[in-house]
C-alpha cells in the first residue's frame, strides 16, 4: 500500500485585515480605538455585543459607510 503525503498550504492573504482602526459614535465616544484585526480565509468570527454597543456601526465602518473615525483596512472576497 502506497503512502501519500498531503501538503496543505496555508493562505497568506488575509480575508479581512484591519489596522489602526478607530470608530466613533455620533456623539463622540470611541467604540473601537487603534485596533488591529486579521481574519484569514476559512476562519469564523463572531461579532457579538449588547444592543446599541456599536456592532452595526463597526460593520458600516469596515464597509466604508461610516464617516467618523480612522481606518486602514483590506477586504479580500
mmJSON file of the N, C-alpha and C atoms, coordinates in Angstrom:
{"data_MODEL":{"atom_site":{
"group_PDB":["ATOM","ATOM","ATOM","ATOM","ATOM","ATOM","ATOM","ATOM","ATOM","ATOM","ATOM","ATOM","ATOM","ATOM","ATOM","ATOM","ATOM","ATOM","ATOM","ATOM","ATOM","ATOM","ATOM","ATOM","ATOM","ATOM","ATOM","ATOM","ATOM","ATOM","ATOM","ATOM","ATOM","ATOM","ATOM","ATOM","ATOM","ATOM","ATOM","ATOM","ATOM","ATOM","ATOM","ATOM","ATOM","ATOM","ATOM","ATOM","ATOM","ATOM","ATOM","ATOM","ATOM","ATOM","ATOM","ATOM","ATOM","ATOM","ATOM","ATOM","ATOM","ATOM","ATOM","ATOM","ATOM","ATOM","ATOM","ATOM","ATOM","ATOM","ATOM","ATOM","ATOM","ATOM","ATOM","ATOM","ATOM","ATOM","ATOM","ATOM","ATOM","ATOM","ATOM","ATOM","ATOM","ATOM","ATOM","ATOM","ATOM","ATOM","ATOM","ATOM","ATOM","ATOM","ATOM","ATOM","ATOM","ATOM","ATOM","ATOM","ATOM","ATOM","ATOM","ATOM","ATOM","ATOM","ATOM","ATOM","ATOM","ATOM","ATOM","ATOM","ATOM","ATOM","ATOM","ATOM","ATOM","ATOM","ATOM","ATOM","ATOM","ATOM","ATOM","ATOM","ATOM","ATOM","ATOM","ATOM","ATOM","ATOM","ATOM","ATOM","ATOM","ATOM","ATOM","ATOM","ATOM","ATOM","ATOM","ATOM","ATOM","ATOM","ATOM","ATOM","ATOM","ATOM","ATOM","ATOM","ATOM","ATOM","ATOM","ATOM","ATOM","ATOM","ATOM","ATOM","ATOM","ATOM","ATOM","ATOM","ATOM","ATOM","ATOM","ATOM","ATOM","ATOM","ATOM","ATOM","ATOM","ATOM","ATOM","ATOM","ATOM","ATOM","ATOM","ATOM","ATOM","ATOM","ATOM","ATOM","ATOM","ATOM","ATOM","ATOM","ATOM","ATOM","ATOM","ATOM","ATOM","ATOM","ATOM","ATOM","ATOM","ATOM","ATOM","ATOM","ATOM","ATOM","ATOM","ATOM","ATOM","ATOM","ATOM","ATOM","ATOM","ATOM","ATOM","ATOM","ATOM","ATOM","ATOM","ATOM","ATOM","ATOM","ATOM","ATOM","ATOM","ATOM","ATOM","ATOM","ATOM","ATOM","ATOM","ATOM","ATOM","ATOM","ATOM","ATOM","ATOM","ATOM","ATOM"],
"id":[1,2,3,4,5,6,7,8,9,10,11,12,13,14,15,16,17,18,19,20,21,22,23,24,25,26,27,28,29,30,31,32,33,34,35,36,37,38,39,40,41,42,43,44,45,46,47,48,49,50,51,52,53,54,55,56,57,58,59,60,61,62,63,64,65,66,67,68,69,70,71,72,73,74,75,76,77,78,79,80,81,82,83,84,85,86,87,88,89,90,91,92,93,94,95,96,97,98,99,100,101,102,103,104,105,106,107,108,109,110,111,112,113,114,115,116,117,118,119,120,121,122,123,124,125,126,127,128,129,130,131,132,133,134,135,136,137,138,139,140,141,142,143,144,145,146,147,148,149,150,151,152,153,154,155,156,157,158,159,160,161,162,163,164,165,166,167,168,169,170,171,172,173,174,175,176,177,178,179,180,181,182,183,184,185,186,187,188,189,190,191,192,193,194,195,196,197,198,199,200,201,202,203,204,205,206,207,208,209,210,211,212,213,214,215,216,217,218,219,220,221,222,223,224,225,226,227,228,229,230,231],
"type_symbol":["N","C","C","N","C","C","N","C","C","N","C","C","N","C","C","N","C","C","N","C","C","N","C","C","N","C","C","N","C","C","N","C","C","N","C","C","N","C","C","N","C","C","N","C","C","N","C","C","N","C","C","N","C","C","N","C","C","N","C","C","N","C","C","N","C","C","N","C","C","N","C","C","N","C","C","N","C","C","N","C","C","N","C","C","N","C","C","N","C","C","N","C","C","N","C","C","N","C","C","N","C","C","N","C","C","N","C","C","N","C","C","N","C","C","N","C","C","N","C","C","N","C","C","N","C","C","N","C","C","N","C","C","N","C","C","N","C","C","N","C","C","N","C","C","N","C","C","N","C","C","N","C","C","N","C","C","N","C","C","N","C","C","N","C","C","N","C","C","N","C","C","N","C","C","N","C","C","N","C","C","N","C","C","N","C","C","N","C","C","N","C","C","N","C","C","N","C","C","N","C","C","N","C","C","N","C","C","N","C","C","N","C","C","N","C","C","N","C","C","N","C","C","N","C","C","N","C","C","N","C","C"],
"label_atom_id":["N","CA","C","N","CA","C","N","CA","C","N","CA","C","N","CA","C","N","CA","C","N","CA","C","N","CA","C","N","CA","C","N","CA","C","N","CA","C","N","CA","C","N","CA","C","N","CA","C","N","CA","C","N","CA","C","N","CA","C","N","CA","C","N","CA","C","N","CA","C","N","CA","C","N","CA","C","N","CA","C","N","CA","C","N","CA","C","N","CA","C","N","CA","C","N","CA","C","N","CA","C","N","CA","C","N","CA","C","N","CA","C","N","CA","C","N","CA","C","N","CA","C","N","CA","C","N","CA","C","N","CA","C","N","CA","C","N","CA","C","N","CA","C","N","CA","C","N","CA","C","N","CA","C","N","CA","C","N","CA","C","N","CA","C","N","CA","C","N","CA","C","N","CA","C","N","CA","C","N","CA","C","N","CA","C","N","CA","C","N","CA","C","N","CA","C","N","CA","C","N","CA","C","N","CA","C","N","CA","C","N","CA","C","N","CA","C","N","CA","C","N","CA","C","N","CA","C","N","CA","C","N","CA","C","N","CA","C","N","CA","C","N","CA","C","N","CA","C","N","CA","C","N","CA","C","N","CA","C","N","CA","C","N","CA","C","N","CA","C"],
"label_alt_id":[null,null,null,null,null,null,null,null,null,null,null,null,null,null,null,null,null,null,null,null,null,null,null,null,null,null,null,null,null,null,null,null,null,null,null,null,null,null,null,null,null,null,null,null,null,null,null,null,null,null,null,null,null,null,null,null,null,null,null,null,null,null,null,null,null,null,null,null,null,null,null,null,null,null,null,null,null,null,null,null,null,null,null,null,null,null,null,null,null,null,null,null,null,null,null,null,null,null,null,null,null,null,null,null,null,null,null,null,null,null,null,null,null,null,null,null,null,null,null,null,null,null,null,null,null,null,null,null,null,null,null,null,null,null,null,null,null,null,null,null,null,null,null,null,null,null,null,null,null,null,null,null,null,null,null,null,null,null,null,null,null,null,null,null,null,null,null,null,null,null,null,null,null,null,null,null,null,null,null,null,null,null,null,null,null,null,null,null,null,null,null,null,null,null,null,null,null,null,null,null,null,null,null,null,null,null,null,null,null,null,null,null,null,null,null,null,null,null,null,null,null,null,null,null,null,null,null,null,null,null,null],
"label_comp_id":["UNK","UNK","UNK","UNK","UNK","UNK","UNK","UNK","UNK","UNK","UNK","UNK","UNK","UNK","UNK","UNK","UNK","UNK","UNK","UNK","UNK","UNK","UNK","UNK","UNK","UNK","UNK","UNK","UNK","UNK","UNK","UNK","UNK","UNK","UNK","UNK","UNK","UNK","UNK","UNK","UNK","UNK","UNK","UNK","UNK","UNK","UNK","UNK","UNK","UNK","UNK","UNK","UNK","UNK","UNK","UNK","UNK","UNK","UNK","UNK","UNK","UNK","UNK","UNK","UNK","UNK","UNK","UNK","UNK","UNK","UNK","UNK","UNK","UNK","UNK","UNK","UNK","UNK","UNK","UNK","UNK","UNK","UNK","UNK","UNK","UNK","UNK","UNK","UNK","UNK","UNK","UNK","UNK","UNK","UNK","UNK","UNK","UNK","UNK","UNK","UNK","UNK","UNK","UNK","UNK","UNK","UNK","UNK","UNK","UNK","UNK","UNK","UNK","UNK","UNK","UNK","UNK","UNK","UNK","UNK","UNK","UNK","UNK","UNK","UNK","UNK","UNK","UNK","UNK","UNK","UNK","UNK","UNK","UNK","UNK","UNK","UNK","UNK","UNK","UNK","UNK","UNK","UNK","UNK","UNK","UNK","UNK","UNK","UNK","UNK","UNK","UNK","UNK","UNK","UNK","UNK","UNK","UNK","UNK","UNK","UNK","UNK","UNK","UNK","UNK","UNK","UNK","UNK","UNK","UNK","UNK","UNK","UNK","UNK","UNK","UNK","UNK","UNK","UNK","UNK","UNK","UNK","UNK","UNK","UNK","UNK","UNK","UNK","UNK","UNK","UNK","UNK","UNK","UNK","UNK","UNK","UNK","UNK","UNK","UNK","UNK","UNK","UNK","UNK","UNK","UNK","UNK","UNK","UNK","UNK","UNK","UNK","UNK","UNK","UNK","UNK","UNK","UNK","UNK","UNK","UNK","UNK","UNK","UNK","UNK","UNK","UNK","UNK","UNK","UNK","UNK"],
"label_asym_id":["A","A","A","A","A","A","A","A","A","A","A","A","A","A","A","A","A","A","A","A","A","A","A","A","A","A","A","A","A","A","A","A","A","A","A","A","A","A","A","A","A","A","A","A","A","A","A","A","A","A","A","A","A","A","A","A","A","A","A","A","A","A","A","A","A","A","A","A","A","A","A","A","A","A","A","A","A","A","A","A","A","A","A","A","A","A","A","A","A","A","A","A","A","A","A","A","A","A","A","A","A","A","A","A","A","A","A","A","A","A","A","A","A","A","A","A","A","A","A","A","A","A","A","A","A","A","A","A","A","A","A","A","A","A","A","A","A","A","A","A","A","A","A","A","A","A","A","A","A","A","A","A","A","A","A","A","A","A","A","A","A","A","A","A","A","A","A","A","A","A","A","A","A","A","A","A","A","A","A","A","A","A","A","A","A","A","A","A","A","A","A","A","A","A","A","A","A","A","A","A","A","A","A","A","A","A","A","A","A","A","A","A","A","A","A","A","A","A","A","A","A","A","A","A","A","A","A","A","A","A","A"],
"label_entity_id":["1","1","1","1","1","1","1","1","1","1","1","1","1","1","1","1","1","1","1","1","1","1","1","1","1","1","1","1","1","1","1","1","1","1","1","1","1","1","1","1","1","1","1","1","1","1","1","1","1","1","1","1","1","1","1","1","1","1","1","1","1","1","1","1","1","1","1","1","1","1","1","1","1","1","1","1","1","1","1","1","1","1","1","1","1","1","1","1","1","1","1","1","1","1","1","1","1","1","1","1","1","1","1","1","1","1","1","1","1","1","1","1","1","1","1","1","1","1","1","1","1","1","1","1","1","1","1","1","1","1","1","1","1","1","1","1","1","1","1","1","1","1","1","1","1","1","1","1","1","1","1","1","1","1","1","1","1","1","1","1","1","1","1","1","1","1","1","1","1","1","1","1","1","1","1","1","1","1","1","1","1","1","1","1","1","1","1","1","1","1","1","1","1","1","1","1","1","1","1","1","1","1","1","1","1","1","1","1","1","1","1","1","1","1","1","1","1","1","1","1","1","1","1","1","1","1","1","1","1","1","1"],
"label_seq_id":[1,1,1,2,2,2,3,3,3,4,4,4,5,5,5,6,6,6,7,7,7,8,8,8,9,9,9,10,10,10,11,11,11,12,12,12,13,13,13,14,14,14,15,15,15,16,16,16,17,17,17,18,18,18,19,19,19,20,20,20,21,21,21,22,22,22,23,23,23,24,24,24,25,25,25,26,26,26,27,27,27,28,28,28,29,29,29,30,30,30,31,31,31,32,32,32,33,33,33,34,34,34,35,35,35,36,36,36,37,37,37,38,38,38,39,39,39,40,40,40,41,41,41,42,42,42,43,43,43,44,44,44,45,45,45,46,46,46,47,47,47,48,48,48,49,49,49,50,50,50,51,51,51,52,52,52,53,53,53,54,54,54,55,55,55,56,56,56,57,57,57,58,58,58,59,59,59,60,60,60,61,61,61,62,62,62,63,63,63,64,64,64,65,65,65,66,66,66,67,67,67,68,68,68,69,69,69,70,70,70,71,71,71,72,72,72,73,73,73,74,74,74,75,75,75,76,76,76,77,77,77],
"pdbx_PDB_ins_code":[null,null,null,null,null,null,null,null,null,null,null,null,null,null,null,null,null,null,null,null,null,null,null,null,null,null,null,null,null,null,null,null,null,null,null,null,null,null,null,null,null,null,null,null,null,null,null,null,null,null,null,null,null,null,null,null,null,null,null,null,null,null,null,null,null,null,null,null,null,null,null,null,null,null,null,null,null,null,null,null,null,null,null,null,null,null,null,null,null,null,null,null,null,null,null,null,null,null,null,null,null,null,null,null,null,null,null,null,null,null,null,null,null,null,null,null,null,null,null,null,null,null,null,null,null,null,null,null,null,null,null,null,null,null,null,null,null,null,null,null,null,null,null,null,null,null,null,null,null,null,null,null,null,null,null,null,null,null,null,null,null,null,null,null,null,null,null,null,null,null,null,null,null,null,null,null,null,null,null,null,null,null,null,null,null,null,null,null,null,null,null,null,null,null,null,null,null,null,null,null,null,null,null,null,null,null,null,null,null,null,null,null,null,null,null,null,null,null,null,null,null,null,null,null,null,null,null,null,null,null,null],
"Cartn_x":[0.833,0.0,0.895,0.66,1.453,0.958,1.896,1.543,1.539,0.602,0.524,0.802,1.524,1.797,1.053,0.207,-0.548,0.117,0.362,0.929,-0.145,-0.513,-1.545,-0.881,-1.1,-0.51,-1.502,-1.065,-1.919,-2.014,-3.201,-3.332,-2.462,-1.895,-1.037,-1.717,-2.841,-3.557,-4.765,-4.865,-5.993,-7.279,-8.379,-9.69,-10.126,-9.735,-10.043,-8.882,-8.353,-7.262,-7.614,-7.702,-7.956,-6.704,-6.222,-5.034,-5.305,-4.993,-5.155,-6.558,-7.569,-8.95,-9.485,-10.093,-10.798,-12.169,-13.221,-14.583,-15.256,-15.866,-16.522,-18.015,-18.815,-20.253,-20.571,-21.832,-22.267,-21.962,-22.142,-21.961,-20.53,-19.591,-18.187,-17.41,-17.967,-17.131,-16.692,-15.49,-14.96,-15.524,-15.995,-16.403,-15.258,-14.339,-13.124,-12.009,-10.862,-9.769,-8.45,-7.81,-6.498,-6.423,-7.341,-7.465,-6.904,-6.255,-5.764,-6.463,-6.959,-7.625,-7.213,-6.932,-6.647,-7.536,-8.32,-9.159,-8.689,-8.235,-7.737,-8.888,-8.743,-9.794,-10.134,-11.411,-11.878,-12.082,-11.537,-11.754,-13.158,-13.703,-15.032,-14.901,-15.713,-15.652,-17.062,-17.217,-18.49,-18.366,-19.217,-19.229,-20.471,-20.303,-21.439,-21.33,-22.466,-22.494,-23.922,-24.063,-25.384,-25.973,-27.316,-27.936,-27.386,-27.06,-26.549,-25.069,-24.344,-22.923,-22.006,-22.552,-21.737,-21.42,-22.098,-21.839,-22.117,-23.276,-23.644,-22.755,-22.381,-21.501,-20.145,-19.61,-18.334,-18.453,-19.548,-19.767,-19.822,-20.509,-20.57,-19.194,-18.419,-17.072,-16.184,-16.274,-15.493,-15.894,-17.197,-17.706,-17.445,-16.9,-16.616,-17.816,-18.842,-20.067,-20.258,-19.189,-19.273,-18.199,-18.588,-17.627,-16.775,-17.135,-16.425,-15.422,-14.178,-13.134,-12.01,-11.116,-9.949,-9.85,-9.568,-9.445,-8.383,-7.731,-6.791,-7.051,-7.772,-8.129,-8.171,-8.041,-8.149,-9.218,-10.059,-11.062,-10.874,-10.635,-10.496,-11.646,-12.383,-13.531,-13.197],
"Cartn_y":[-1.164,0.0,1.251,2.123,3.34,4.388,5.094,6.178,7.493,8.336,9.651,10.708,11.687,12.809,14.007,14.562,15.743,16.982,17.941,19.205,20.258,20.81,21.838,23.197,24.013,25.336,26.313,26.963,27.937,29.203,29.814,31.074,32.152,33.003,34.063,35.423,35.517,36.788,36.743,37.729,37.785,38.09,37.484,37.8,39.18,39.533,40.848,41.264,42.436,42.964,44.403,44.644,45.986,46.43,47.623,48.129,49.548,49.767,51.085,51.659,50.826,51.256,51.937,53.095,53.806,54.183,53.916,54.237,54.99,56.122,56.97,57.046,57.107,57.287,58.738,58.983,60.344,61.351,60.933,61.869,61.907,61.247,61.411,60.246,59.413,58.38,57.321,56.799,55.746,54.399,53.606,52.23,51.277,51.714,50.972,52.005,51.697,52.656,51.955,52.368,51.848,50.321,49.667,48.216,47.577,46.427,45.619,44.265,43.812,42.51,41.865,40.567,39.813,38.581,38.408,37.22,36.525,35.297,34.538,33.787,33.455,32.7,31.418,31.162,29.963,30.148,31.211,31.459,31.977,31.675,32.153,33.173,34.214,35.297,35.576,35.709,36.1,37.531,38.379,39.793,39.985,39.952,39.961,41.118,41.522,42.568,42.933,43.732,44.183,45.113,45.24,46.203,47.61,48.29,49.649,49.751,48.614,48.651,49.013,49.101,49.533,48.46,47.321,46.24,46.694,47.292,47.768,48.912,49.769,50.895,50.381,49.381,48.8,48.164,47.459,46.867,47.928,49.023,50.122,50.752,50.863,51.43,50.541,49.226,48.297,48.411,48.604,48.728,50.107,51.03,52.373,53.293,52.951,53.743,54.484,54.667,55.404,56.485,57.747,58.835,59.195,58.744,59.17,58.113,58.439,57.534,57.454,56.53,56.338,54.852,54.532,53.115,52.913,51.801,51.331,49.841,49.409,48.001,47.474,46.16,45.434,44.376,44.219,43.158,42.381,41.083,40.215,39.231,39.18,38.275,37.113],
"Cartn_z":[0.0,0.0,0.0,-0.968,-1.086,-0.093,0.465,1.384,0.62,0.962,0.348,1.406,0.993,1.884,1.332,2.138,1.732,2.332,1.491,1.945,1.793,2.899,2.892,3.002,2.007,2.015,2.628,3.672,4.347,3.503,3.452,2.726,3.354,2.518,3.032,2.989,2.294,2.189,3.115,3.974,4.907,4.151,4.605,4.045,4.524,5.732,6.297,7.18,6.941,7.769,8.148,9.44,9.964,10.701,10.39,11.053,11.552,12.81,13.433,13.221,13.428,13.215,14.462,14.261,15.321,14.779,15.55,15.133,16.268,15.921,16.917,16.632,17.694,17.566,17.223,16.864,16.519,17.621,18.879,19.988,20.511,19.808,20.128,20.689,21.591,22.195,21.184,21.406,20.538,20.958,19.973,20.275,19.952,19.098,18.776,18.689,19.275,19.269,18.954,17.858,17.445,17.509,16.823,16.868,15.61,15.77,14.653,14.698,13.545,13.447,12.128,12.153,10.934,10.942,9.872,9.702,8.433,8.577,7.439,6.76,5.477,4.781,5.538,5.678,6.371,7.863,8.445,9.864,10.086,11.233,11.602,12.714,12.617,13.597,14.09,15.385,15.978,16.455,15.945,16.306,17.174,18.475,19.392,20.382,20.898,21.909,22.249,23.27,23.697,22.646,22.629,21.708,21.956,20.876,20.987,21.309,21.296,21.665,20.499,19.28,18.147,17.119,17.189,16.222,14.79,14.59,13.253,12.794,13.722,13.4,12.933,13.62,13.214,11.833,11.578,10.259,9.174,9.44,8.463,8.268,9.324,9.2,8.333,8.527,7.712,6.25,6.004,4.636,4.039,4.841,4.346,4.352,5.123,5.162,6.478,7.233,8.493,8.476,8.512,8.305,9.512,10.702,11.904,12.349,12.221,12.667,11.657,11.896,11.036,10.732,9.468,9.141,8.082,8.18,7.179,7.102,6.063,6.03,4.607,4.51,3.249,3.419,2.405,2.404,1.107,1.213,0.04,0.052,-1.051,-1.121,-2.017],
"occupancy":[1.0,1.0,1.0,1.0,1.0,1.0,1.0,1.0,1.0,1.0,1.0,1.0,1.0,1.0,1.0,1.0,1.0,1.0,1.0,1.0,1.0,1.0,1.0,1.0,1.0,1.0,1.0,1.0,1.0,1.0,1.0,1.0,1.0,1.0,1.0,1.0,1.0,1.0,1.0,1.0,1.0,1.0,1.0,1.0,1.0,1.0,1.0,1.0,1.0,1.0,1.0,1.0,1.0,1.0,1.0,1.0,1.0,1.0,1.0,1.0,1.0,1.0,1.0,1.0,1.0,1.0,1.0,1.0,1.0,1.0,1.0,1.0,1.0,1.0,1.0,1.0,1.0,1.0,1.0,1.0,1.0,1.0,1.0,1.0,1.0,1.0,1.0,1.0,1.0,1.0,1.0,1.0,1.0,1.0,1.0,1.0,1.0,1.0,1.0,1.0,1.0,1.0,1.0,1.0,1.0,1.0,1.0,1.0,1.0,1.0,1.0,1.0,1.0,1.0,1.0,1.0,1.0,1.0,1.0,1.0,1.0,1.0,1.0,1.0,1.0,1.0,1.0,1.0,1.0,1.0,1.0,1.0,1.0,1.0,1.0,1.0,1.0,1.0,1.0,1.0,1.0,1.0,1.0,1.0,1.0,1.0,1.0,1.0,1.0,1.0,1.0,1.0,1.0,1.0,1.0,1.0,1.0,1.0,1.0,1.0,1.0,1.0,1.0,1.0,1.0,1.0,1.0,1.0,1.0,1.0,1.0,1.0,1.0,1.0,1.0,1.0,1.0,1.0,1.0,1.0,1.0,1.0,1.0,1.0,1.0,1.0,1.0,1.0,1.0,1.0,1.0,1.0,1.0,1.0,1.0,1.0,1.0,1.0,1.0,1.0,1.0,1.0,1.0,1.0,1.0,1.0,1.0,1.0,1.0,1.0,1.0,1.0,1.0,1.0,1.0,1.0,1.0,1.0,1.0,1.0,1.0,1.0,1.0,1.0,1.0,1.0,1.0,1.0,1.0,1.0,1.0],
"B_iso_or_equiv":[0.0,0.0,0.0,0.0,0.0,0.0,0.0,0.0,0.0,0.0,0.0,0.0,0.0,0.0,0.0,0.0,0.0,0.0,0.0,0.0,0.0,0.0,0.0,0.0,0.0,0.0,0.0,0.0,0.0,0.0,0.0,0.0,0.0,0.0,0.0,0.0,0.0,0.0,0.0,0.0,0.0,0.0,0.0,0.0,0.0,0.0,0.0,0.0,0.0,0.0,0.0,0.0,0.0,0.0,0.0,0.0,0.0,0.0,0.0,0.0,0.0,0.0,0.0,0.0,0.0,0.0,0.0,0.0,0.0,0.0,0.0,0.0,0.0,0.0,0.0,0.0,0.0,0.0,0.0,0.0,0.0,0.0,0.0,0.0,0.0,0.0,0.0,0.0,0.0,0.0,0.0,0.0,0.0,0.0,0.0,0.0,0.0,0.0,0.0,0.0,0.0,0.0,0.0,0.0,0.0,0.0,0.0,0.0,0.0,0.0,0.0,0.0,0.0,0.0,0.0,0.0,0.0,0.0,0.0,0.0,0.0,0.0,0.0,0.0,0.0,0.0,0.0,0.0,0.0,0.0,0.0,0.0,0.0,0.0,0.0,0.0,0.0,0.0,0.0,0.0,0.0,0.0,0.0,0.0,0.0,0.0,0.0,0.0,0.0,0.0,0.0,0.0,0.0,0.0,0.0,0.0,0.0,0.0,0.0,0.0,0.0,0.0,0.0,0.0,0.0,0.0,0.0,0.0,0.0,0.0,0.0,0.0,0.0,0.0,0.0,0.0,0.0,0.0,0.0,0.0,0.0,0.0,0.0,0.0,0.0,0.0,0.0,0.0,0.0,0.0,0.0,0.0,0.0,0.0,0.0,0.0,0.0,0.0,0.0,0.0,0.0,0.0,0.0,0.0,0.0,0.0,0.0,0.0,0.0,0.0,0.0,0.0,0.0,0.0,0.0,0.0,0.0,0.0,0.0,0.0,0.0,0.0,0.0,0.0,0.0,0.0,0.0,0.0,0.0,0.0,0.0],
"pdbx_formal_charge":[null,null,null,null,null,null,null,null,null,null,null,null,null,null,null,null,null,null,null,null,null,null,null,null,null,null,null,null,null,null,null,null,null,null,null,null,null,null,null,null,null,null,null,null,null,null,null,null,null,null,null,null,null,null,null,null,null,null,null,null,null,null,null,null,null,null,null,null,null,null,null,null,null,null,null,null,null,null,null,null,null,null,null,null,null,null,null,null,null,null,null,null,null,null,null,null,null,null,null,null,null,null,null,null,null,null,null,null,null,null,null,null,null,null,null,null,null,null,null,null,null,null,null,null,null,null,null,null,null,null,null,null,null,null,null,null,null,null,null,null,null,null,null,null,null,null,null,null,null,null,null,null,null,null,null,null,null,null,null,null,null,null,null,null,null,null,null,null,null,null,null,null,null,null,null,null,null,null,null,null,null,null,null,null,null,null,null,null,null,null,null,null,null,null,null,null,null,null,null,null,null,null,null,null,null,null,null,null,null,null,null,null,null,null,null,null,null,null,null,null,null,null,null,null,null,null,null,null,null,null,null],
"auth_seq_id":[1,1,1,2,2,2,3,3,3,4,4,4,5,5,5,6,6,6,7,7,7,8,8,8,9,9,9,10,10,10,11,11,11,12,12,12,13,13,13,14,14,14,15,15,15,16,16,16,17,17,17,18,18,18,19,19,19,20,20,20,21,21,21,22,22,22,23,23,23,24,24,24,25,25,25,26,26,26,27,27,27,28,28,28,29,29,29,30,30,30,31,31,31,32,32,32,33,33,33,34,34,34,35,35,35,36,36,36,37,37,37,38,38,38,39,39,39,40,40,40,41,41,41,42,42,42,43,43,43,44,44,44,45,45,45,46,46,46,47,47,47,48,48,48,49,49,49,50,50,50,51,51,51,52,52,52,53,53,53,54,54,54,55,55,55,56,56,56,57,57,57,58,58,58,59,59,59,60,60,60,61,61,61,62,62,62,63,63,63,64,64,64,65,65,65,66,66,66,67,67,67,68,68,68,69,69,69,70,70,70,71,71,71,72,72,72,73,73,73,74,74,74,75,75,75,76,76,76,77,77,77],
"auth_comp_id":["UNK","UNK","UNK","UNK","UNK","UNK","UNK","UNK","UNK","UNK","UNK","UNK","UNK","UNK","UNK","UNK","UNK","UNK","UNK","UNK","UNK","UNK","UNK","UNK","UNK","UNK","UNK","UNK","UNK","UNK","UNK","UNK","UNK","UNK","UNK","UNK","UNK","UNK","UNK","UNK","UNK","UNK","UNK","UNK","UNK","UNK","UNK","UNK","UNK","UNK","UNK","UNK","UNK","UNK","UNK","UNK","UNK","UNK","UNK","UNK","UNK","UNK","UNK","UNK","UNK","UNK","UNK","UNK","UNK","UNK","UNK","UNK","UNK","UNK","UNK","UNK","UNK","UNK","UNK","UNK","UNK","UNK","UNK","UNK","UNK","UNK","UNK","UNK","UNK","UNK","UNK","UNK","UNK","UNK","UNK","UNK","UNK","UNK","UNK","UNK","UNK","UNK","UNK","UNK","UNK","UNK","UNK","UNK","UNK","UNK","UNK","UNK","UNK","UNK","UNK","UNK","UNK","UNK","UNK","UNK","UNK","UNK","UNK","UNK","UNK","UNK","UNK","UNK","UNK","UNK","UNK","UNK","UNK","UNK","UNK","UNK","UNK","UNK","UNK","UNK","UNK","UNK","UNK","UNK","UNK","UNK","UNK","UNK","UNK","UNK","UNK","UNK","UNK","UNK","UNK","UNK","UNK","UNK","UNK","UNK","UNK","UNK","UNK","UNK","UNK","UNK","UNK","UNK","UNK","UNK","UNK","UNK","UNK","UNK","UNK","UNK","UNK","UNK","UNK","UNK","UNK","UNK","UNK","UNK","UNK","UNK","UNK","UNK","UNK","UNK","UNK","UNK","UNK","UNK","UNK","UNK","UNK","UNK","UNK","UNK","UNK","UNK","UNK","UNK","UNK","UNK","UNK","UNK","UNK","UNK","UNK","UNK","UNK","UNK","UNK","UNK","UNK","UNK","UNK","UNK","UNK","UNK","UNK","UNK","UNK","UNK","UNK","UNK","UNK","UNK","UNK"],
"auth_asym_id":["A","A","A","A","A","A","A","A","A","A","A","A","A","A","A","A","A","A","A","A","A","A","A","A","A","A","A","A","A","A","A","A","A","A","A","A","A","A","A","A","A","A","A","A","A","A","A","A","A","A","A","A","A","A","A","A","A","A","A","A","A","A","A","A","A","A","A","A","A","A","A","A","A","A","A","A","A","A","A","A","A","A","A","A","A","A","A","A","A","A","A","A","A","A","A","A","A","A","A","A","A","A","A","A","A","A","A","A","A","A","A","A","A","A","A","A","A","A","A","A","A","A","A","A","A","A","A","A","A","A","A","A","A","A","A","A","A","A","A","A","A","A","A","A","A","A","A","A","A","A","A","A","A","A","A","A","A","A","A","A","A","A","A","A","A","A","A","A","A","A","A","A","A","A","A","A","A","A","A","A","A","A","A","A","A","A","A","A","A","A","A","A","A","A","A","A","A","A","A","A","A","A","A","A","A","A","A","A","A","A","A","A","A","A","A","A","A","A","A","A","A","A","A","A","A","A","A","A","A","A","A"],
"auth_atom_id":["N","CA","C","N","CA","C","N","CA","C","N","CA","C","N","CA","C","N","CA","C","N","CA","C","N","CA","C","N","CA","C","N","CA","C","N","CA","C","N","CA","C","N","CA","C","N","CA","C","N","CA","C","N","CA","C","N","CA","C","N","CA","C","N","CA","C","N","CA","C","N","CA","C","N","CA","C","N","CA","C","N","CA","C","N","CA","C","N","CA","C","N","CA","C","N","CA","C","N","CA","C","N","CA","C","N","CA","C","N","CA","C","N","CA","C","N","CA","C","N","CA","C","N","CA","C","N","CA","C","N","CA","C","N","CA","C","N","CA","C","N","CA","C","N","CA","C","N","CA","C","N","CA","C","N","CA","C","N","CA","C","N","CA","C","N","CA","C","N","CA","C","N","CA","C","N","CA","C","N","CA","C","N","CA","C","N","CA","C","N","CA","C","N","CA","C","N","CA","C","N","CA","C","N","CA","C","N","CA","C","N","CA","C","N","CA","C","N","CA","C","N","CA","C","N","CA","C","N","CA","C","N","CA","C","N","CA","C","N","CA","C","N","CA","C","N","CA","C","N","CA","C","N","CA","C","N","CA","C","N","CA","C","N","CA","C","N","CA","C"],
"pdbx_PDB_model_num":[1,1,1,1,1,1,1,1,1,1,1,1,1,1,1,1,1,1,1,1,1,1,1,1,1,1,1,1,1,1,1,1,1,1,1,1,1,1,1,1,1,1,1,1,1,1,1,1,1,1,1,1,1,1,1,1,1,1,1,1,1,1,1,1,1,1,1,1,1,1,1,1,1,1,1,1,1,1,1,1,1,1,1,1,1,1,1,1,1,1,1,1,1,1,1,1,1,1,1,1,1,1,1,1,1,1,1,1,1,1,1,1,1,1,1,1,1,1,1,1,1,1,1,1,1,1,1,1,1,1,1,1,1,1,1,1,1,1,1,1,1,1,1,1,1,1,1,1,1,1,1,1,1,1,1,1,1,1,1,1,1,1,1,1,1,1,1,1,1,1,1,1,1,1,1,1,1,1,1,1,1,1,1,1,1,1,1,1,1,1,1,1,1,1,1,1,1,1,1,1,1,1,1,1,1,1,1,1,1,1,1,1,1,1,1,1,1,1,1,1,1,1,1,1,1,1,1,1,1,1,1]
}}}
